[in-house]
Amino acid sequence: MSTETLPRALGRLRRGLTRAALHGLALAVVATPFAAAWQYDARHRAVSAQAPPPDAVQDARPRAVGARHAAAPVVLAYHDVAPHSASRYTVTPERLDAQLAALRAAGYRTLSSREFARFLRTGRPPAPRSVYLTFDDGTRGLWAHADPILARHRMKAAAYLITGAVGTHRPYYLSWPEVDRMAGSGRWDFQAHTHLGHRRARVDASGRRGSVLANRVWLPGAGRLETEAEYRRRVRADLGRSLRAFRAHGLPPPRLFAYPFSEAVLRTNLTTGGTSFLRRLLAARFTAALTNTTRRPLPAGPRAAAAGQVQRLEVLGTTTADGLLHLLRTWTSSAPGDVPDPLGHPGQWQFPGSPPGTGLEAVTGDGARRGGYASAEYRPLATADWSSYRVRASARDLRSTDTSVSVTVRHGSLYPCTVTVGANTVRLTERTPGGHVRTTTRRLGPSPGHRLDMRVTPRAVRVAVDDVPLIDRRTAPAAAAHAFGGIALGVRNDTPGTPWPRFAALRVSG
């Protein structure tokens, strides 16, 4: 190249670079509005419009629920909120608004998860009447429909997130920007519902399906179930990813966990070691786990706190405002002595396992009985946390050795005690912390009627018959936290055609 051509080449290069820069600048100027519009559209699609709350409910008259003391909170379990749905688990905005209006009129306060977890730790109710509103799964309906209704009533709620589902399957699940706005409102907090563990899968060779959190899953390629070690690794990893998602999106660590499908370990193929592992894993990370299905009543309170598992009252699409308040009356905790004469309130008894139509007369008189036994439970949810109380009962018509009456105290606890009185014997049957059943029997002077007196604390049960102390049974200190519960009655007649024994009186005091 000559010395004359080099400057010309450099000039052409500079002119080319200038034209390229100008073209790039022009392209950026043209593209910027489109990029901004795309970003705005993405944000708009990630945050749905909120529907206005339904017309205000006119009937907001005060409605008594009946607790004369500071009652334990009741946990309400909701799922989705939407105007039109065929799902029984979806509540319409109008029905949710009516329910919250009724709760407010009845004097209920809603709790945050922090307040509810503090109650479980201390046992001190934060308000005379309170409810903890929980919504499982994290559906978009919570932002679009439930949030404006909560704002109207100045109430709080907790959304239990499947963190791996957030932002997916739109518009069904919440997006992270919606979660962020809900958290910023002060009305919502967010708790754990697994990362991707909210699903059912095959759990045996026959094809039966179950919750993947509470079961080892079938591995089709290997033609076998997961091993215990594989199950533990999978579940531990899923919970770890869930907690990391909370941190990654600036949410406080969850204090509480809700079992997927409310399937804890009632239907499981886990070994005893596997179920113990799951409970320990959850207990190490959360104050308690919530479920709608339990083997025994576990409403929020000391018994549930000791078990690490809290039972919720499930609200369905068919639940009316009045129906919800009726259910709350059933769940509201009572104190011993609130109703000193339980036999005078037949509507407060339940008869599990009895024929339809069975009433309290089955244990107090000539009511219908099938077989040789009849039983009745007194408000099992409301009395779950009775700890120290006295029961006095009068039994009549104990006419043979084949007839008897029984009173169970600490009913529904891990360590119930049943006192059975016949014409000439009294027997105490108790479950011990080691899982054994221990029986103590004493002789009585033969009589068709006896007076039974039981004094109950978490540490002891003392039994007197006809004013004579006969049995004093101590409870191991480690078992005391699991020895709370109410009362149940039973009558037995093993000789067909003979008169049935009966309870003539029953008194309960603190």
C-alpha positions as CSV (number, residue, x, y, z in Angstrom):
1,M,0.0,0.0,0.0
2,S,1.4,3.5,-0.9
3,T,1.7,6.3,1.5
4,E,-1.0,8.2,-0.3
5,T,-3.6,5.4,-0.1
6,L,-3.1,4.8,3.7
7,P,-4.8,8.1,4.8
8,R,-7.6,7.5,2.4
9,A,-8.1,4.0,3.9
10,L,-8.1,5.4,7.5
11,G,-10.7,8.0,6.4
12,R,-12.9,5.4,4.9
13,L,-12.6,3.4,8.1
14,R,-13.5,6.4,10.3
15,R,-16.5,7.2,8.1
16,G,-17.7,3.6,8.3
17,L,-17.4,3.5,12.1
18,T,-19.3,6.7,12.3
19,R,-22.1,5.4,10.1
20,A,-22.3,2.2,12.2
21,A,-22.4,4.2,15.4
22,L,-25.2,6.3,14.0
23,H,-27.1,3.3,12.9
24,G,-26.7,1.7,16.3
25,L,-27.9,4.9,18.0
26,A,-30.9,5.1,15.8
27,L,-31.8,1.5,16.4
28,A,-31.5,2.1,20.2
29,V,-33.7,5.2,19.9
30,V,-36.3,3.2,18.0
31,A,-36.1,0.1,20.2
32,T,-36.2,1.9,23.6
33,P,-40.0,2.5,23.6
34,F,-40.6,-1.1,22.6
35,A,-38.4,-2.4,25.3
36,A,-40.0,-0.2,27.9
37,A,-43.4,-1.3,26.7
38,W,-42.4,-4.9,26.9
39,Q,-41.1,-4.5,30.5
40,Y,-44.3,-2.7,31.5
41,D,-46.4,-5.4,29.9
42,A,-44.4,-8.1,31.7
43,R,-44.9,-6.3,35.0
44,H,-48.6,-5.8,34.3
45,R,-49.1,-9.4,33.5
46,A,-47.2,-10.4,36.7
47,V,-49.5,-8.2,38.8
48,S,-53.2,-8.9,38.1
49,A,-55.9,-6.3,38.5
50,Q,-57.8,-6.5,41.8
51,A,-61.5,-6.8,41.8
52,P,-63.5,-4.4,44.0
53,P,-65.0,-6.0,47.1
54,P,-68.6,-7.0,46.8
55,D,-71.4,-4.8,48.0
56,A,-71.2,-4.4,51.8
57,V,-73.1,-7.0,53.8
58,Q,-76.1,-5.3,55.5
59,D,-76.5,-7.8,58.3
60,A,-73.6,-7.2,60.7
61,R,-75.5,-7.5,64.0
62,P,-73.6,-8.7,67.0
63,R,-73.7,-12.5,67.3
64,A,-72.7,-14.1,70.5
65,V,-70.5,-17.2,70.4
66,G,-70.5,-18.0,74.1
67,A,-67.0,-18.0,75.6
68,R,-66.9,-16.5,79.1
69,H,-63.1,-16.5,79.2
70,A,-60.2,-15.8,76.8
71,A,-60.6,-18.6,74.4
72,A,-57.9,-20.2,72.3
73,P,-57.7,-19.0,68.7
74,V,-59.5,-21.2,66.1
75,V,-57.5,-21.8,62.9
76,L,-59.7,-21.4,59.7
77,A,-58.5,-23.2,56.6
78,Y,-59.4,-21.7,53.2
79,H,-58.1,-22.4,49.7
80,D,-59.1,-20.3,46.7
81,V,-61.4,-17.3,46.4
82,A,-63.1,-16.8,43.0
83,P,-66.4,-15.6,41.7
84,H,-67.3,-18.8,39.7
85,S,-65.9,-22.2,40.4
86,A,-67.1,-25.8,40.5
87,S,-64.6,-26.7,43.2
88,R,-66.0,-27.2,46.7
89,Y,-62.8,-25.7,48.1
90,T,-63.4,-22.3,46.4
91,V,-65.2,-19.6,48.3
92,T,-66.9,-16.8,46.5
93,P,-65.9,-13.2,47.3
94,E,-69.5,-12.5,48.5
95,R,-69.4,-15.4,50.9
96,L,-65.9,-14.5,52.2
97,D,-67.1,-10.9,52.7
98,A,-70.2,-12.2,54.7
99,Q,-68.0,-14.5,56.8
100,L,-65.6,-11.8,57.8
101,A,-68.4,-9.3,58.5
102,A,-70.0,-11.9,60.8
103,L,-66.6,-12.6,62.5
104,R,-66.1,-8.9,63.1
105,A,-69.7,-8.5,64.4
106,A,-69.1,-11.4,66.8
107,G,-66.0,-9.6,68.2
108,Y,-63.3,-11.7,66.6
109,R,-59.8,-10.4,66.0
110,T,-57.6,-11.9,63.3
111,L,-54.0,-12.9,64.1
112,S,-50.8,-12.8,62.2
113,S,-48.6,-15.9,62.0
114,R,-46.2,-14.3,64.5
115,E,-49.1,-13.8,67.0
116,F,-50.4,-17.3,66.5
117,A,-46.9,-18.9,66.9
118,R,-46.4,-16.9,70.1
119,F,-49.7,-18.3,71.4
120,L,-48.6,-21.9,70.7
121,R,-45.4,-21.2,72.7
122,T,-47.0,-19.4,75.7
123,G,-50.5,-20.8,75.8
124,R,-51.8,-17.2,76.4
125,P,-54.6,-16.2,74.0
126,P,-53.8,-12.8,72.4
127,A,-57.5,-11.7,72.5
128,P,-60.7,-12.9,74.1
129,R,-61.9,-14.1,70.7
130,S,-59.5,-14.6,67.8
131,V,-59.2,-16.6,64.6
132,Y,-56.1,-17.3,62.4
133,L,-57.1,-17.1,58.7
134,T,-55.0,-19.5,56.6
135,F,-55.2,-19.9,52.8
136,D,-53.4,-22.9,51.3
137,D,-51.6,-23.1,47.9
138,G,-51.1,-19.4,47.1
139,T,-53.6,-18.9,44.4
140,R,-54.1,-15.6,42.5
141,G,-57.5,-15.3,44.0
142,L,-55.9,-14.2,47.2
143,W,-54.6,-11.1,45.6
144,A,-57.4,-10.4,43.1
145,H,-60.4,-11.1,45.4
146,A,-59.4,-11.8,49.1
147,D,-57.1,-8.9,49.6
148,P,-59.6,-6.1,49.0
149,I,-62.1,-7.9,51.3
150,L,-59.4,-8.1,54.1
151,A,-58.7,-4.4,53.6
152,R,-62.4,-3.6,54.0
153,H,-62.6,-5.5,57.3
154,R,-59.1,-4.5,58.5
155,M,-58.2,-8.1,59.0
156,K,-55.0,-10.2,58.6
157,A,-54.4,-13.6,56.9
158,A,-51.6,-16.0,56.1
159,A,-50.9,-17.5,52.6
160,Y,-49.2,-20.9,52.6
161,L,-47.1,-20.9,49.5
162,I,-46.0,-23.8,47.2
163,T,-42.9,-21.8,46.4
164,G,-42.0,-23.8,43.3
165,A,-45.5,-23.0,41.9
166,V,-45.4,-19.2,42.4
167,G,-45.4,-17.5,39.0
168,T,-46.3,-20.7,37.1
169,H,-49.6,-21.8,35.5
170,R,-50.7,-18.2,35.4
171,P,-53.3,-17.0,36.1
172,Y,-54.0,-19.7,38.7
173,Y,-51.0,-19.1,41.1
174,L,-49.7,-15.9,42.5
175,S,-46.7,-14.3,41.0
176,W,-43.8,-13.1,43.1
177,P,-44.6,-9.4,42.4
178,E,-48.1,-10.0,43.7
179,V,-46.6,-11.7,46.8
180,D,-44.4,-8.7,47.2
181,R,-47.4,-6.3,47.1
182,M,-49.4,-8.4,49.5
183,A,-46.5,-8.6,52.0
184,G,-46.1,-4.8,51.7
185,S,-49.8,-4.2,52.6
186,G,-49.3,-5.5,56.2
187,R,-52.4,-7.7,55.8
188,W,-50.6,-10.8,54.7
189,D,-47.7,-13.0,55.8
190,F,-46.4,-16.1,54.0
191,Q,-45.8,-19.5,55.4
192,A,-44.6,-22.9,54.0
193,H,-46.5,-25.4,52.0
194,T,-43.5,-27.2,50.4
195,H,-41.5,-26.2,47.3
196,L,-42.7,-28.9,44.8
197,G,-44.0,-31.4,47.3
198,H,-47.7,-30.5,46.8
199,R,-48.6,-33.4,44.5
200,R,-49.8,-37.0,44.6
201,A,-47.8,-39.8,43.0
202,R,-47.9,-43.5,42.7
203,V,-46.9,-45.0,46.1
204,D,-47.1,-48.8,45.5
205,A,-46.9,-51.4,42.8
206,S,-50.7,-51.4,42.4
207,G,-50.9,-47.8,41.3
208,R,-52.4,-46.3,44.5
209,R,-51.6,-42.6,44.8
210,G,-50.7,-40.5,47.8
211,S,-49.0,-37.4,49.0
212,V,-45.3,-37.4,48.1
213,L,-44.5,-35.7,51.4
214,A,-46.0,-38.4,53.5
215,N,-45.1,-41.4,51.3
216,R,-42.2,-43.1,49.6
217,V,-42.9,-42.9,45.9
218,W,-42.8,-45.7,43.4
219,L,-39.8,-45.6,41.0
220,P,-41.2,-47.1,37.7
221,G,-37.7,-47.4,36.1
222,A,-36.4,-49.4,39.0
223,G,-39.7,-51.2,39.7
224,R,-39.6,-50.5,43.4
225,L,-40.4,-48.0,46.1
226,E,-37.9,-45.3,47.2
227,T,-35.7,-46.5,50.0
228,E,-36.0,-44.8,53.3
229,A,-32.7,-43.0,52.6
230,E,-33.9,-41.8,49.2
231,Y,-37.2,-40.5,50.7
232,R,-35.3,-38.6,53.4
233,R,-33.0,-36.9,51.0
234,R,-35.9,-35.9,48.7
235,V,-38.0,-34.4,51.4
236,R,-35.1,-32.6,53.1
237,A,-34.1,-31.1,49.8
238,D,-37.6,-29.9,49.0
239,L,-38.0,-28.2,52.3
240,G,-34.6,-26.6,51.9
241,R,-35.5,-25.2,48.5
242,S,-38.7,-23.8,49.9
243,L,-36.9,-22.0,52.7
244,R,-34.3,-20.7,50.2
245,A,-37.1,-19.3,48.0
246,F,-38.4,-17.3,51.0
247,R,-35.0,-15.8,51.5
248,A,-34.4,-15.1,47.8
249,H,-37.6,-13.1,47.6
250,G,-37.0,-11.1,50.8
251,L,-39.7,-12.8,52.9
252,P,-39.2,-13.6,56.6
253,P,-38.5,-17.2,57.4
254,P,-41.8,-19.1,57.7
255,R,-42.8,-20.1,61.2
256,L,-45.5,-22.6,60.3
257,F,-46.0,-25.4,57.8
258,A,-49.2,-26.8,56.2
259,Y,-49.3,-30.4,55.1
260,P,-50.2,-30.8,51.4
261,F,-53.8,-32.1,51.1
262,S,-53.8,-32.2,54.9
263,E,-52.3,-35.6,54.6
264,A,-49.9,-35.9,57.6
265,V,-49.2,-39.5,58.3
266,L,-52.7,-40.9,58.4
267,R,-52.3,-42.6,55.0
268,T,-48.7,-43.4,54.6
269,N,-46.3,-46.2,53.5
270,L,-43.6,-44.9,55.8
271,T,-42.1,-47.0,58.5
272,T,-42.3,-45.8,62.1
273,G,-38.8,-44.4,61.6
274,G,-39.9,-42.5,58.5
275,T,-42.8,-40.9,60.2
276,S,-40.6,-39.9,63.1
277,F,-38.1,-38.4,60.7
278,L,-40.8,-36.3,59.1
279,R,-42.0,-35.0,62.4
280,R,-38.5,-34.2,63.6
281,L,-37.7,-32.5,60.3
282,L,-40.7,-30.2,60.5
283,A,-40.2,-29.6,64.3
284,A,-36.7,-28.4,63.7
285,R,-37.8,-25.8,61.1
286,F,-41.3,-24.7,62.2
287,T,-43.2,-24.0,65.4
288,A,-46.0,-26.4,64.3
289,A,-47.5,-28.1,61.3
290,L,-51.2,-27.5,60.3
291,T,-53.6,-30.1,59.0
292,N,-57.4,-30.5,58.7
293,T,-57.4,-34.2,59.5
294,T,-56.1,-35.7,62.7
295,R,-56.5,-39.0,64.6
296,R,-57.6,-37.1,67.7
297,P,-58.9,-33.6,68.3
298,L,-55.9,-31.2,68.2
299,P,-57.4,-27.6,68.1
300,A,-54.9,-24.8,68.8
301,G,-53.8,-25.0,72.4
302,P,-51.3,-26.8,74.7
303,R,-52.3,-30.3,73.5
304,A,-51.6,-29.3,69.9
305,A,-48.5,-27.5,70.8
306,A,-47.1,-30.5,72.6
307,A,-48.0,-32.7,69.5
308,G,-46.4,-30.1,67.1
309,Q,-49.6,-30.4,65.0
310,V,-52.6,-28.1,64.9
311,Q,-56.0,-29.0,63.6
312,R,-57.9,-26.5,61.4
313,L,-61.5,-25.8,60.8
314,E,-62.0,-26.2,57.0
315,V,-64.1,-23.6,55.3
316,L,-65.8,-24.8,52.1
317,G,-67.7,-23.0,49.3
318,T,-70.9,-24.1,50.9
319,T,-70.1,-22.7,54.4
320,T,-72.4,-19.8,55.2
321,A,-71.6,-17.0,57.6
322,D,-74.1,-18.4,60.2
323,G,-72.7,-21.9,59.5
324,L,-69.2,-20.7,60.3
325,L,-70.3,-19.1,63.6
326,H,-72.1,-22.4,64.5
327,L,-68.9,-24.3,63.9
328,L,-66.9,-21.8,65.9
329,R,-69.2,-22.5,68.9
330,T,-68.2,-26.2,68.6
331,W,-64.5,-25.4,68.4
332,T,-64.3,-22.6,71.0
333,S,-62.4,-23.8,74.0
334,S,-64.2,-24.1,77.3
335,A,-63.0,-24.2,80.9
336,P,-64.0,-26.9,83.4
337,G,-67.0,-25.6,85.3
338,D,-68.4,-23.4,82.4
339,V,-71.2,-26.0,82.3
340,P,-71.2,-27.7,85.7
341,D,-74.0,-30.1,84.7
342,P,-73.1,-31.5,81.3
343,L,-76.0,-34.0,81.3
344,G,-78.4,-31.0,81.3
345,H,-77.0,-30.0,77.8
346,P,-77.7,-33.0,75.5
347,G,-76.8,-31.1,72.4
348,Q,-73.2,-30.7,73.5
349,W,-72.5,-34.5,73.4
350,Q,-71.2,-36.5,70.5
351,F,-71.6,-40.3,69.9
352,P,-68.9,-41.5,67.6
353,G,-69.5,-45.0,66.3
354,S,-73.1,-45.1,67.5
355,P,-76.1,-45.6,65.3
356,P,-77.7,-42.4,63.7
357,G,-80.1,-40.8,66.1
358,T,-78.3,-41.9,69.2
359,G,-78.8,-39.3,72.0
360,L,-77.7,-38.7,75.5
361,E,-80.5,-41.0,76.8
362,A,-78.3,-43.9,75.7
363,V,-76.2,-43.4,78.8
364,T,-78.8,-41.7,81.1
365,G,-81.9,-43.7,80.5
366,D,-83.7,-46.0,78.1
367,G,-82.4,-44.7,74.8
368,A,-81.8,-47.0,71.8
369,R,-78.6,-49.0,72.1
370,R,-77.1,-51.5,69.6
371,G,-75.1,-54.3,71.1
372,G,-74.0,-54.3,74.7
373,Y,-72.2,-50.9,74.9
374,A,-73.1,-47.2,74.4
375,S,-70.7,-44.2,74.8
376,A,-70.8,-40.4,74.6
377,E,-68.1,-37.7,74.4
378,Y,-68.5,-34.2,75.9
379,R,-67.4,-31.4,73.5
380,P,-64.1,-33.1,72.5
381,L,-62.8,-30.1,70.6
382,A,-63.7,-27.5,73.3
383,T,-62.3,-29.6,76.2
384,A,-59.1,-30.7,74.5
385,D,-57.0,-28.6,76.9
386,W,-58.6,-29.3,80.2
387,S,-55.8,-29.9,82.6
388,S,-57.0,-29.7,86.2
389,Y,-60.6,-30.5,87.1
390,R,-63.0,-32.6,89.2
391,V,-65.7,-35.0,88.0
392,R,-68.4,-36.4,90.2
393,A,-70.9,-38.9,88.9
394,S,-73.7,-41.1,90.3
395,A,-74.3,-44.5,88.7
396,R,-77.6,-46.5,89.1
397,D,-79.0,-49.9,88.1
398,L,-75.7,-51.8,88.5
399,R,-77.7,-55.0,89.0
400,S,-75.2,-57.7,88.1
401,T,-71.5,-58.3,87.5
402,D,-72.2,-57.9,83.7
403,T,-73.2,-54.3,84.0
404,S,-71.0,-51.3,84.5
405,V,-70.5,-47.6,83.8
406,S,-67.3,-45.8,82.9
407,V,-65.9,-42.3,83.0
408,T,-62.8,-41.5,80.9
409,V,-60.8,-38.4,81.9
410,R,-58.0,-36.8,79.8
411,H,-60.1,-38.0,76.9
412,G,-58.3,-37.6,73.5
413,S,-54.9,-37.2,75.2
414,L,-52.0,-39.6,74.8
415,Y,-52.6,-40.8,78.3
416,P,-56.3,-41.2,79.0
417,C,-57.6,-42.8,82.2
418,T,-60.8,-44.7,82.4
419,V,-62.6,-45.6,85.6
420,T,-65.1,-48.4,85.4
421,V,-67.6,-49.0,88.2
422,G,-69.6,-52.2,88.6
423,A,-71.8,-53.4,91.4
424,N,-68.9,-54.5,93.5
425,T,-65.6,-53.4,91.8
426,V,-63.9,-50.3,90.5
427,R,-61.2,-50.5,87.9
428,L,-58.8,-47.8,86.6
429,T,-57.3,-48.4,83.2
430,E,-54.5,-46.1,82.0
431,R,-52.1,-45.8,79.1
432,T,-48.5,-45.3,80.2
433,P,-45.7,-43.3,78.4
434,G,-44.1,-46.6,77.4
435,G,-47.2,-47.5,75.4
436,H,-48.5,-50.1,77.9
437,V,-51.9,-50.4,79.4
438,R,-52.0,-50.6,83.2
439,T,-55.0,-51.7,85.2
440,T,-55.7,-51.2,88.9
441,T,-58.8,-52.9,90.5
442,R,-60.4,-52.4,94.0
443,R,-63.3,-54.2,95.6
444,L,-66.5,-52.4,96.6
445,G,-69.3,-53.2,98.9
446,P,-72.0,-54.7,96.6
447,S,-74.6,-52.1,95.6
448,P,-76.8,-51.2,92.6
449,G,-75.6,-47.6,92.8
450,H,-72.2,-45.9,93.5
451,R,-70.9,-42.3,93.7
452,L,-67.7,-41.7,91.8
453,D,-65.3,-38.8,92.5
454,M,-62.3,-38.2,90.2
455,R,-59.7,-35.4,90.7
456,V,-57.5,-34.8,87.7
457,T,-54.3,-32.9,87.1
458,P,-51.6,-33.4,84.4
459,R,-49.5,-35.1,87.1
460,A,-52.1,-37.4,88.9
461,V,-55.6,-38.9,88.9
462,R,-57.2,-39.6,92.2
463,V,-60.3,-41.8,92.5
464,A,-62.8,-42.1,95.4
465,V,-66.0,-44.2,95.4
466,D,-68.7,-43.5,97.9
467,D,-66.4,-41.0,99.6
468,V,-63.7,-43.5,100.1
469,P,-60.3,-42.8,98.4
470,L,-59.3,-45.9,96.6
471,I,-56.8,-45.1,93.8
472,D,-54.0,-42.5,93.5
473,R,-52.2,-42.8,90.2
474,R,-49.2,-40.5,89.4
475,T,-48.2,-39.5,85.9
476,A,-44.6,-39.3,84.8
477,P,-43.4,-35.6,84.5
478,A,-42.4,-36.1,80.9
479,A,-45.9,-37.2,80.0
480,A,-47.7,-34.2,81.7
481,A,-47.7,-32.0,78.6
482,H,-49.5,-34.8,76.7
483,A,-52.2,-35.5,79.5
484,F,-54.7,-32.8,78.7
485,G,-58.2,-33.7,77.7
486,G,-61.9,-33.8,78.6
487,I,-64.4,-36.5,79.5
488,A,-66.4,-39.4,78.0
489,L,-69.0,-41.7,79.4
490,G,-69.8,-45.3,78.7
491,V,-72.4,-47.9,79.8
492,R,-72.1,-51.7,79.4
493,N,-74.6,-54.5,79.6
494,D,-73.4,-57.9,78.6
495,T,-76.7,-59.7,79.6
496,P,-79.5,-59.2,77.0
497,G,-82.9,-58.6,78.5
498,T,-81.6,-57.2,81.8
499,P,-82.0,-53.5,82.8
500,W,-79.2,-51.2,81.6
501,P,-77.1,-49.2,84.0
502,R,-77.2,-45.5,83.7
503,F,-75.7,-42.2,84.9
504,A,-78.1,-40.4,87.2
505,A,-75.9,-37.3,87.7
506,L,-72.7,-35.7,86.5
507,R,-70.9,-32.6,87.9
508,V,-67.7,-31.0,86.6
509,S,-65.8,-28.3,88.3
510,G,-62.4,-26.6,88.0
